[in-house]
Amino acid sequence: MCMVAQVRVYDVRTGECSSAFGLGSAADVAVHTVLVLPDKISAELRASSSTTSSASSPGASSGPLVLAVGRSPVAHVVTLAGAVVRTLSVGSPSERAAGLDLVAAALSPSGGLAYVASEDGKAYCFDLNHPDGAQLQNTFSVVDAAGAGADESAAPLAKRAKRSTEVLGLAHHPHRNLLASWAAEGALRIWRP
């Protein structure tokens, strides 16, 4: 049996699923993060995307937009009907072809910046408000690729390095320009992006 990974939108009052969709062309990608964009950012993105066909599809003119991230090298800003408004791609074309997957995401408090982390321990900062679409602003490492946790000294070096680059999550401080990352190595790091 083949399971198709979907984002499902439920009505809180009735508990019924009002819509379901896959992520862009990768409908079989496991979705792990869905973040609701603030209304102001949603309206700005809709206004700047009003000439594209995806923004004129059903459900694109009202309701919030969400940043949907799955295990693929691409994240999507989508409507609740599944219409893609923006696409955020990470890594070089060769890294994307080799299967560089996204594993975590966070939004700045204003919702204008999206941070996504890849399985190789890098974080990518995208400006969602850029008139030419989501623009990559910065890339930085969010894990210690060389070190391992204190209790892992007996583990082989290659195994320690692989585990240390496994990002588990990202979170942005609600009022300050601080980003937290945590990884399989057990460390929580605070960043000033």
N, C-alpha and C positions, 0 to 999 in steps of 0.2 A: 504494500500500500504506500502510495506517495503522498506525503503531506506538503501542501503548499503554504509557506509562511506568509501570513497576512497581518496587517494592522487592522484591528477591528474597533469601530467606534460605537460605544454603547450610550444609550439614553439613561442617565442616572435615575430618573424618576420611574421609568418602566422596567429597566434592566434589559431591554431588548437591543439587539445589534441594529444600528441604523445604517451602517455601511461597513464595507471591508474592501481592502485593496492590497496589492503587492507593491513592492518598491520598484518603480520604473520598469525596465526591461528584465530586472533580476527578481522575478516574482517568487522564486524558490529560495531567496536569501532569508536566513533567520534574522528577524528584527529583534534587536535587544534594547534600543533606546528610542523613545519618542518624547520630544520636548515641545510644549506648546509655546509658540512665539507670542510676545505681547501684542495687543490689538494695534498699537501704533505702528509697529514693525510690519505686522501683517498687512495693514492698509497701504503702507509705503511700498512693500514688495508687490502687492497687487497692482498698484498704480504704475510702477515701473515695468511690470510684465504685461500690461493690458493689451499690447499688440501681438503677443504670442498666442499660438493656438491652444497651449495647455492652460493658459489663464482664462480662456473663453469657454472651456469645457464646463459641464454641469457641476455646480457646487463650488466653482472657483471665485465667485463674486461675493460670497458672504461667509461668515464664520472664521474661526481662527486658522492660522497656518501652523504646521508642526514641522519640526526637524526630525526626520526619521532616519535612523542609522541601523544598518545590518552588517553582517559579516561579509563585506565587499569593500572595494577601494573607493566607493562612491556613497555619499550621503545625499539625501534629498530634502528640500523644503517642499512640502506638499499640502494640498487642501485636504479637508476631511473626506472628500470624495475620491482622493487619490491622484488628482491632477498635479503633475510636477511643475513647480514654479521656479525653483533654482536647483542646480546640481553642484555639489562640492566634490571635486576629485582630488585625491592625494597621491603623492609619490610620482615617480617618473613613469612614462608609458611602459617601460620594461618591468618596473616594480609592480604596476597594476596587472600586467600580463602574467606575472609570476604568482599573483594571488595575495598581494599586500592587503590585508583586511583591516577595517576599522573595528575598534573594540569598545570605545567609550565616547561620550560627548557631554558638553556642558554649554550653556549660554551665558553671556555676560548679563548683568542685571537689567540693562536696557534692552537686551535681545538683539542688538545690532551686531554683536560679534559671536561667532560660533566656534567653539574649540572642539576638535575631534582628535582622538588618539588612535594610532595604528598599532598593530601587534608587534612592531619592531621597536616600540618605546618612544616614538616621536609624537609630538602634538602639533597640530596645524591650526592656526588662527585665521578664520575667514571673516571678511567684512561683508555682511549680508546686504547692507544698504548701498553698496557701490553701484553706480548707474549702469555699468557694463556687466552686471551679474555678480555673483559671489566671488570676491577677489581674495586670493591668499595673501595675508599680511605678514605672517611670521611662521617659522618652523623652529621647534626646539625639542630637545630630548627631555623626557619627563621621568626617566629611570636611570639608574647607575648601571650602565652596560658592562662595566668592568668588575663590579663587586657583587658580593652575595651577602646574605644574612649571616649573622654571627654564628648561628648554629649549623651552618652548612659547610664548614671547613673541610669535612671529609668527602664531600661530593666532588665528582670529577668537574674540572674547570668548564668544559663545554656544557654540561648539564646546568651548572650554576649560572652561566651567562645566558642561556636560553630562558631559564626561570626568571631571571632578574629583569628581562625585557617584556615580560607579560603584564601589560597594563590592565588593571581591573576596573578603574573608574576615574572620573574627573568630576569636580564640583567647583563652581565659581562662588566666591563670597557675595552675599546679597548687597553689600554697600561699598566694598572696597575692590580695588583692582588686584585681587588675589585669586589664584587658581590652585586647587589642591589636586594632587594625583596620588593614587596608590597602586601598588603593583604586587605581583605574586611574591616578590622578595620580602614582603612584610613591611616595607617602609611607606610612610605617608610623607609627602613632600609638599611644601607650600611655595608657590611661584609668583613672581611679579611679572606678568606677561606684558 
